[in-house]
Amino acid sequence: MTITLTPGQERAIQEAIRAGDVRSIDEFIETAIEALPLREAEFDVEKARQAGARIRELRKGVRLDRRGMSIRQLAHSQ
């Protein structure tokens, strides 16, 4: 791969090496690549809908015996 740098970019890399921020051009490039933001996978609405449907199906028939207490009362009962 051939990378063409502007004179300003070359100066910036050489200055980073002189300052001890990196030891080489290769290390500079590796550091720059690591600094790129991680791109999360694109949100898939259909998969989210299917997951929600599976969760609702699994929860069918599952009940919390609150004995007349509200959720807040139940949470603070112990």
C-alpha positions in Angstrom: 0.0 0.0 0.0 1.3 3.4 -0.8 0.4 6.4 1.4 1.0 9.9 0.2 1.3 12.5 3.0 1.2 16.2 2.7 4.3 18.1 3.9 2.4 19.1 7.0 1.5 15.6 7.8 5.1 14.4 7.4 6.2 17.2 9.8 3.6 16.2 12.3 4.8 12.6 12.2 8.5 13.5 12.5 7.7 15.8 15.4 5.8 13.0 17.2 8.9 10.8 16.7 11.3 13.5 17.9 9.0 14.2 21.0 9.1 10.5 21.9 5.4 10.0 21.4 6.1 7.2 19.0 9.3 5.4 17.9 8.6 5.1 14.2 6.3 5.8 11.3 4.8 2.3 11.7 4.1 2.9 15.3 2.5 6.3 14.5 0.2 4.6 12.0 -0.7 1.8 14.5 -1.5 4.4 17.2 -3.6 6.4 14.8 -5.6 3.3 13.7 -6.1 2.3 17.4 -7.5 5.8 18.1 -10.3 5.4 15.5 -13.7 5.1 17.1 -15.1 1.6 17.1 -18.1 1.3 14.8 -20.9 -0.6 16.3 -22.9 -2.9 14.2 -25.9 -1.2 12.5 -29.1 -1.5 14.6 -31.4 -4.1 13.1 -35.0 -3.2 13.9 -36.3 -6.6 12.8 -33.9 -8.5 15.0 -34.8 -6.3 17.9 -38.5 -6.9 17.3 -37.9 -10.7 17.1 -35.9 -10.6 20.4 -38.7 -8.7 22.1 -41.3 -11.2 20.9 -39.1 -14.1 22.2 -38.8 -12.4 25.6 -42.6 -11.8 25.8 -43.1 -15.5 24.9 -40.8 -16.6 27.6 -42.5 -14.4 30.2 -46.0 -15.8 29.5 -47.3 -17.2 32.7 -44.5 -15.8 34.8 -46.0 -13.9 37.7 -44.6 -12.2 40.8 -46.6 -12.9 43.9 -46.8 -9.5 45.5 -49.3 -10.4 48.1 -51.0 -7.0 47.6 -47.8 -5.0 47.8 -46.6 -2.5 45.3 -43.3 -3.2 43.5 -41.7 -0.4 45.6 -43.0 -2.0 48.9 -41.8 -5.4 47.8 -38.3 -4.1 46.9 -38.0 -2.5 50.3 -39.5 -5.4 52.3 -36.3 -7.2 53.0 
